[in-house]
């Protein structure tokens, strides 16, 4: 767990910084799925009080990246069933959020989503897998933030953040991602939203998510089978 207290700027609120440092560590695989997140060790590594670390872990738990194991916490490690359940709920909720976003389209939302898409294009050009998935998450978070139902936005953030962590850590690598296809799908979502036609945006996003669901579940099964096979050899 190569974390460093130099990441913490004590002139700013430390709790939010601790959340960001730990989230980055999870997204970059420095703390692996299923691995325990030791509060005392993190306190020493980051030079922060245990209450600050505990609050940061509670926030990560709220985001779905950390789960409780008795008195300790560990990085979320999705099972195939959990992955399918999340997609099932996401397919019900996110298309409706896009419908609301289209009906409440504004210049600020347009600018922020376009910036996310530009960043995705740049990361694709650089074959930067981590940066690309992070900007993909930021695109969706921006969308959830701007649609008018606050409860729906918070629910989607908690529900879907572990999916992006799964993409980065469990499934991850530039070799498994079709950057061009991902950019096309994201661009199509943005174009549909700009029409302000909520029903069209809802239908499009549902179709895209259903394709992602089939792809991710197939990859999960392949990766798990492969890992289990490797584990039984030698």
C-alpha positions in Angstrom: 0.0 0.0 0.0 2.5 2.7 -1.2 0.7 5.8 0.1 2.6 8.9 1.2 1.7 11.7 3.6 3.1 14.2 1.1 -0.3 13.9 -0.7 -2.0 15.6 2.2 -2.2 19.5 2.1 -2.9 20.5 5.7 -4.0 23.9 4.6 -7.1 22.2 3.2 -9.7 19.9 4.8 -7.9 16.6 5.3 -10.9 14.3 5.3 -11.7 15.0 1.7 -8.1 14.6 0.7 -7.9 11.3 2.5 -11.0 10.1 0.5 -9.3 11.2 -2.8 -6.0 9.5 -1.9 -7.7 6.2 -0.9 -10.0 6.3 -3.9 -7.0 6.8 -6.2 -5.2 3.9 -4.5 -8.3 1.6 -5.1 -8.7 2.7 -8.7 -5.0 2.2 -9.5 -5.0 -1.3 -7.8 -2.6 -0.3 -5.0 -5.3 -1.6 -2.6 -6.8 -4.6 -4.3 -10.4 -5.9 -4.4 -11.1 -7.9 -1.2 -8.0 -6.5 0.5 -8.5 -5.2 4.1 -8.1 -1.5 4.5 -6.3 -1.2 7.9 -7.3 2.0 9.7 -4.3 2.2 12.0 -1.8 1.6 9.2 -3.4 4.2 7.0 -3.3 6.7 9.9 0.4 6.2 10.1 1.1 6.2 6.4 -0.8 9.4 5.8 0.0 11.1 9.0 -3.6 11.6 9.9 -5.7 10.9 13.0 -7.7 7.7 13.1 -11.0 9.6 13.3 -10.1 11.3 10.0 -9.3 7.9 8.4 -12.5 6.4 9.8 -14.6 9.3 8.3 -12.8 8.8 4.9 -13.5 5.0 5.0 -17.2 5.7 5.9 -17.4 8.0 2.8 -15.8 5.3 0.6 -18.3 2.8 2.0 -21.1 5.2 1.1 -19.6 5.3 -2.5 -19.7 1.5 -2.7 -15.9 1.1 -2.9 -15.5 -0.3 0.6 -17.5 -2.8 2.6 -17.6 -3.7 6.3 -16.2 -7.0 7.5 -17.1 -7.2 11.2 -15.1 -4.4 12.8 -12.8 -3.9 9.8 -13.4 -2.7 6.2 -12.2 -4.1 2.8 -12.2 -3.0 -0.8 -15.4 -4.1 -2.6 -14.8 -7.3 -4.5 -17.8 -7.9 -6.8 -19.0 -11.4 -7.4 -20.6 -12.3 -10.7 -24.0 -12.1 -9.0 -23.3 -8.7 -7.6 -22.0 -7.4 -10.9 -25.3 -8.6 -12.6 -27.4 -7.1 -9.8 -25.7 -3.7 -10.2 -26.2 -3.7 -13.9 -29.8 -4.7 -13.5 -30.5 -1.8 -11.2 -28.4 0.6 -13.3 -30.3 -0.3 -16.4 -33.5 0.7 -14.6 -32.2 3.9 -13.1 -29.6 5.6 -15.3 -31.7 5.8 -18.5 -34.4 7.6 -16.5 -31.7 10.0 -15.1 -30.7 10.7 -18.8 -34.3 11.4 -19.6 -34.5 13.9 -16.8 -31.2 15.4 -17.9 -32.3 15.9 -21.4 -35.5 17.6 -20.3 -33.4 20.0 -18.1 -30.5 20.5 -20.5 -28.5 23.6 -19.9 -25.3 25.3 -21.2 -23.3 24.4 -18.0 -24.1 20.7 -18.3 -23.2 20.8 -22.0 -19.8 22.5 -21.3 -18.9 20.1 -18.5 -19.9 16.9 -20.4 -18.1 18.1 -23.5 -14.9 18.7 -21.4 -15.2 15.2 -20.1 -15.5 13.8 -23.6 -12.5 15.9 -24.7 -10.5 14.4 -21.9 -11.6 10.9 -22.9 -10.4 11.6 -26.5 -7.0 12.7 -25.2 -6.6 9.7 -23.0 -7.7 7.4 -25.8 -5.1 9.0 -28.1 -2.4 8.4 -25.4 -3.7 4.8 -24.8 -4.1 5.9 -21.2 -6.5 3.2 -19.9 -6.8 4.5 -16.3 -7.2 8.1 -17.4 -9.9 7.1 -19.9 -12.0 5.1 -17.4 -11.6 7.9 -14.8 -12.9 10.5 -17.3 -15.7 8.1 -18.3 -16.8 8.0 -14.7 -16.5 11.7 -14.5 -18.8 12.0 -17.5 -21.4 9.9 -15.8 -21.0 11.6 -12.4 -21.5 15.0 -14.1 -24.6 13.8 -15.8 -26.0 12.4 -12.5 -25.1 15.6 -10.8 -27.0 17.9 -13.2 -30.2 15.9 -13.6 -32.7 17.4 -11.2 -33.5 14.4 -8.9 -30.9 14.6 -6.1 -31.8 11.2 -4.6 -31.4 9.5 -7.9 -28.0 11.1 -8.5 -26.7 10.0 -5.1 -28.0 6.5 -5.6 -26.4 6.2 -9.0 -23.1 7.4 -7.6 -23.1 4.7 -4.9 -24.4 2.0 -7.2 -22.1 2.5 -10.2 -18.8 3.7 -8.8 -17.8 0.0 -8.0 -18.4 -0.8 -11.7 -15.8 1.7 -12.8 -13.4 0.4 -10.1 -14.0 -3.1 -11.5 -13.2 -1.9 -15.0 -9.9 -0.4 -13.7 -8.7 -3.0 -11.3 -10.3 -6.4 -12.0 -10.9 -6.3 -15.7 -8.4 -3.6 -16.5 -5.8 -2.9 -19.1 -5.7 -1.0 -22.4 -5.7 -4.3 -24.3 -9.3 -5.1 -23.2 -10.8 -1.7 -24.1 -12.0 -0.6 -27.5 -11.3 3.1 -27.0 -12.9 4.1 -30.3 -16.1 2.2 -29.5 -16.3 3.7 -26.0 -15.9 7.2 -27.4 -18.6 6.6 -29.9 -21.1 5.4 -27.3 -20.3 8.4 -25.0 -20.6 10.8 -27.9 -24.0 9.3 -28.9 -25.2 9.8 -25.3 -24.1 13.5 -25.4 -25.8 14.1 -28.8 -29.0 12.5 -27.6 -29.1 14.7 -24.5 -28.5 17.8 -26.6 -31.7 17.1 -28.5 -33.6 17.6 -25.2 -35.7 14.6 -26.3 -35.8 12.7 -23.0 -37.5 9.6 -24.4 -34.9 9.2 -27.1 -32.0 9.7 -24.6 -33.6 7.1 -22.3 -34.0 4.5 -25.0 -30.4 5.0 -26.3 -28.8 4.7 -22.9 -30.7 1.6 -22.0 -29.5 -0.1 -25.2 -25.9 0.9 -24.5 -26.0 -0.3 -20.9 -27.5 -3.6 -22.0 -24.6 -4.2 -24.4 -22.1 -3.3 -21.6 -23.8 -5.7 -19.3 -23.5 -8.6 -21.7 -19.8 -7.7 -22.4 -18.8 -7.3 -18.7 -20.6 -10.4 -17.5 -19.0 -12.4 -20.3 -15.5 -11.0 -19.5 -16.1 -11.7 -15.8 -16.9 -15.3 -16.4 -13.8 -15.6 -18.7 -11.5 -13.9 -16.3 -12.7 -15.9 -13.3 -12.5 -19.2 -15.2 -9.0 -18.3 -16.4 -7.9 -17.3 -12.9 -9.4 -20.5 -11.4 -7.6 -22.5 -14.0 -4.3 -20.9 -13.3 -4.8 -21.5 -9.6 -5.3 -25.2 -10.1 -2.2 -25.7 -12.2 1.2 -26.7 -10.8 
